[in-house]
Structure formats: structure tokens, C-alpha cells
Amino acid sequence: MHDSMDAQISRISAKDIAYEQVKEKIINCVLNPGELIINGELGEELGISRTPLREALQRLEIEELVNRNSNGTFSVAPISVKEVRELFIMRSKLEGILIHDAIDNLTAQNIEYLTYLTKMVKATSKIEDYYDTENFGGKFHSAIYSISQNSTVVNIIYQLNDRINRYRRLAHNHFEDIKTSSEEHDYILKYMINRDKINAEYEIESHIIKAMNVAVKAIEKFESVTK
């Protein structure tokens, strides 16, 4: 009985580990868009057997990060300007909703934390530490999600994030001029503090559309160097 339960737990853990590891490789573009996934080689590299790896790929297929080929093999999902525009425009509209709700719930403590994050975005951007800039920028957006208390919209955004983050990583890898504008976060926060919902929504949507334009350029650059 115990051996059976241990085996089941081990199998579930292996499947989950495989899923997280392969997803990370896709999002970080270690596995490139359109690349054929050779199960034996990838499984050996990750130290994972065939069955949990295949289950992980099936899960990633549902999330549209991998595609199943006609012969039953898997490939990393391709990228496209069409998809990046759909994803970022959707996110911009959803974040417009969230910032509208967040303003209604904004407290002095929230403002203090958001102010700290904008300062860190500015400081890390100034020294060109773009990994930390992106990290603090992500925390700024996550804080707005939390303050909004709109769990329905937040859940939808998190469902999109893995696909969005792949494009953001691609932008870092293939578009040298990418920079996070600290001023945009300052403007967003200023409008939130002033309870100016119209301009806050406009500013956060504009901020995300600018990120979309950078991602589009990254796709074009990636395609030009892989042809």
C-alpha cells in the first residue's frame, strides 16, 4: 500500500518537474520557436524518463507552448506578430480594468510600496541592470493586481503570462535597444494617487502597447537571423 502511494507521488513529482523545466526552457528561448523537441535527448538532459516528459509536453500543448506534429512528435510553438499583438492588446485592456479597481482600494500603505517599486525600477534602469528592472516592474504590476481584488481578471492575466513572457525574453535576447522606461511607472503611480482613473487606464495601456512594439521588433530580428 505504502509502496504504491510512494510510486504515485514520485510519478506526479516527476511529471510536474518535467513540466516546469521544459516550460522554463521554452519561455527563456533555450528551446527556440519552431524547434523540434527530441524526447530522448531532452529527457536525458533533464534526467527525466519518457512517460513524465510526454505528459509534461501534453500539458504544454494545452497551454499552446508546444505543438503536436502529424507524426506524434512535439515542436516548440512558433511565434508570430499576430499572436504577440493579440496577447499584449488583451493584457493592456485587462490591466486597464485592474488599475480602475485598484484605485478604488488604494491605501497609504499601497502607495508607499508602489513608490518604492518605482524608485527601484528607476535606479536599476539607470545602471542598466535590466534583469532587476524587469523584476521590479513585474512586482509593480503584480501589486496593482493584488490591490484590485479582481480575482477573475487576475486569473485570466496569469493564464496569458507564460506566453507573454516568452516574447519578453525573446525581446531581451534579440533586441539590444530594449529598456524599461521608469517614467512610465511614475506616471501610472501619479494618476493612481490622484484617483485619476481615465489617465491611469490610458497610461498603463500605453505602457503595455509600447512593450508590444518592442516584442514585434524582436520577432522581426529573430526571423531575420534564423532564415
C-alpha positions in Angstrom: 0.0 0.0 0.0 2.7 2.5 1.0 4.9 1.5 -1.9 2.0 2.1 -4.3 1.4 5.6 -2.8 5.1 6.4 -2.9 5.3 5.4 -6.5 2.3 7.6 -7.3 3.7 10.6 -5.5 7.1 10.1 -7.3 5.4 9.9 -10.7 3.4 13.0 -10.1 6.5 14.8 -8.9 8.5 13.7 -12.0 5.7 14.9 -14.3 5.5 18.3 -12.5 9.3 18.7 -12.5 9.4 17.9 -16.2 6.6 20.4 -16.9 8.4 23.2 -15.1 11.8 22.5 -16.6 10.6 22.3 -20.2 8.3 25.4 -19.8 11.3 27.4 -18.4 13.4 26.4 -21.4 10.6 27.5 -23.8 10.0 30.8 -22.1 13.7 31.6 -21.8 14.1 30.6 -25.5 16.6 27.9 -24.7 14.3 25.8 -26.9 13.7 28.1 -29.8 10.3 28.8 -31.5 9.6 26.0 -34.0 12.4 23.8 -32.7 11.7 20.0 -32.8 11.7 18.5 -29.3 13.6 15.2 -29.3 12.2 13.4 -26.3 15.2 11.1 -25.8 17.8 13.9 -25.8 15.7 16.3 -23.7 14.8 13.5 -21.2 18.4 12.6 -20.9 19.5 16.2 -20.4 16.9 16.8 -17.7 17.2 13.3 -16.1 13.6 12.5 -16.7 12.1 9.3 -18.1 9.9 9.2 -21.3 6.5 9.0 -19.6 6.5 12.1 -17.4 8.2 14.1 -20.2 5.4 13.1 -22.6 2.8 14.1 -20.0 4.5 17.4 -19.5 4.5 18.1 -23.2 0.8 17.2 -23.4 0.1 19.8 -20.7 2.3 22.4 -22.5 0.3 21.6 -25.7 -2.9 22.6 -23.9 -1.2 25.9 -22.9 -0.2 26.5 -26.5 3.6 26.5 -25.8 4.2 23.3 -27.9 2.6 21.9 -30.9 2.0 18.2 -31.7 3.2 17.2 -35.2 1.3 14.9 -37.5 3.8 12.0 -36.7 3.1 12.4 -32.9 6.3 14.3 -32.1 6.3 17.8 -30.5 7.8 21.1 -31.5 8.1 24.4 -29.7 5.1 26.6 -30.7 6.1 29.1 -33.3 6.0 32.9 -32.7 4.1 35.4 -34.8 3.4 39.1 -34.9 -0.3 38.3 -34.9 -0.1 36.4 -31.7 2.1 38.9 -29.9 -0.4 41.7 -30.8 -3.4 39.6 -29.6 -1.7 38.8 -26.3 -0.4 42.3 -25.5 -3.6 44.1 -26.5 -5.6 41.7 -24.4 -3.3 42.3 -21.5 -3.5 46.0 -21.9 -7.3 46.0 -21.7 -7.3 43.7 -18.7 -4.7 45.8 -16.8 -6.9 48.9 -17.6 -9.7 47.1 -15.7 -7.5 46.2 -12.8 -6.0 49.7 -12.3 -9.5 51.1 -12.3 -10.5 48.7 -9.5 -7.1 49.2 -7.7 -7.7 53.0 -7.4 -10.9 52.3 -5.5 -9.0 50.2 -3.0 -5.7 52.2 -2.8 -4.4 52.8 0.7 -1.4 54.8 2.1 0.5 51.6 2.6 -0.2 50.6 -1.0 1.1 53.9 -2.2 4.3 53.6 -0.1 5.0 50.1 -1.6 4.3 51.2 -5.2 6.5 54.3 -4.7 9.3 52.0 -3.5 9.0 49.8 -6.6 9.0 52.8 -9.0 12.2 54.1 -7.3 13.8 50.7 -7.7 12.8 50.5 -11.4 14.4 53.9 -11.9 17.6 53.0 -10.0 18.2 49.7 -11.8 17.3 51.1 -15.2 19.8 53.9 -14.6 22.7 51.4 -14.1 21.4 49.3 -17.0 20.6 46.3 -14.8 17.6 45.3 -16.9 17.1 41.9 -15.2 16.3 43.7 -11.9 14.5 46.5 -13.7 12.1 43.9 -15.2 11.8 42.2 -11.8 10.7 45.3 -10.0 8.5 46.3 -12.9 6.8 43.0 -12.7 6.3 43.4 -8.9 4.7 46.8 -9.6 2.1 45.3 -11.9 1.5 42.3 -9.6 0.9 44.8 -6.7 -1.8 46.5 -8.8 -3.4 43.1 -9.5 -3.5 42.4 -5.7 -4.8 45.8 -4.8 -7.6 45.5 -7.4 -9.1 42.4 -5.6 -10.5 41.4 -9.0 -9.6 37.7 -9.0 -11.4 36.9 -12.2 -9.4 39.3 -14.3 -6.2 38.5 -12.5 -6.6 34.7 -13.2 -7.1 35.5 -16.9 -3.9 37.5 -17.0 -1.9 34.8 -15.3 -3.2 32.3 -17.9 -1.6 34.6 -20.6 1.6 35.3 -18.8 3.7 32.3 -19.8 3.1 33.0 -23.5 3.7 36.8 -23.0 6.9 36.2 -21.0 8.3 34.1 -23.9 8.0 37.2 -26.1 9.5 39.4 -23.4 12.5 37.1 -23.1 12.9 36.9 -26.9 13.0 40.7 -26.9 15.8 40.7 -24.4 17.7 38.1 -26.4 17.3 39.6 -29.8 16.6 43.3 -29.5 19.5 45.1 -27.9 17.8 48.5 -27.5 15.1 47.2 -25.1 14.8 49.4 -22.0 12.1 49.8 -19.4 11.1 53.4 -19.0 11.0 54.3 -15.4 9.0 57.4 -16.2 6.0 55.4 -17.4 5.7 53.8 -13.9 6.0 57.2 -12.3 3.1 58.5 -14.5 1.0 55.5 -13.7 1.5 55.9 -10.0 0.9 59.6 -10.1 -2.5 59.1 -11.7 -3.4 56.4 -9.2 -2.5 58.7 -6.3 -4.7 61.4 -7.8 -7.5 58.9 -8.3 -7.5 59.8 -12.0 -8.9 56.6 -13.4 -9.1 57.8 -17.0 -5.5 58.8 -17.3 -4.3 55.8 -15.2 -6.0 53.4 -17.5 -4.6 55.2 -20.6 -1.1 55.3 -19.2 -0.9 51.6 -18.2 -2.5 50.5 -21.6 0.0 52.7 -23.4 2.9 51.2 -21.4 1.9 47.7 -22.4 1.4 48.6 -26.1 5.0 50.1 -26.1 6.2 46.7 -24.8 4.3 45.0 -27.6 6.0 47.2 -30.2 9.4 46.1 -28.8 8.3 42.5 -28.9 7.3 42.9 -32.6 10.7 44.2 -33.4 12.3 41.3 -31.6 10.3 38.8 -33.7 11.4 40.6 -36.9 15.0 40.4 -35.7 14.7 36.8 -34.6 13.3 35.8 -38.0 16.0 37.7 -39.9 18.8 35.9 -38.1 17.2 32.4 -38.3 16.4 32.4 -42.0 
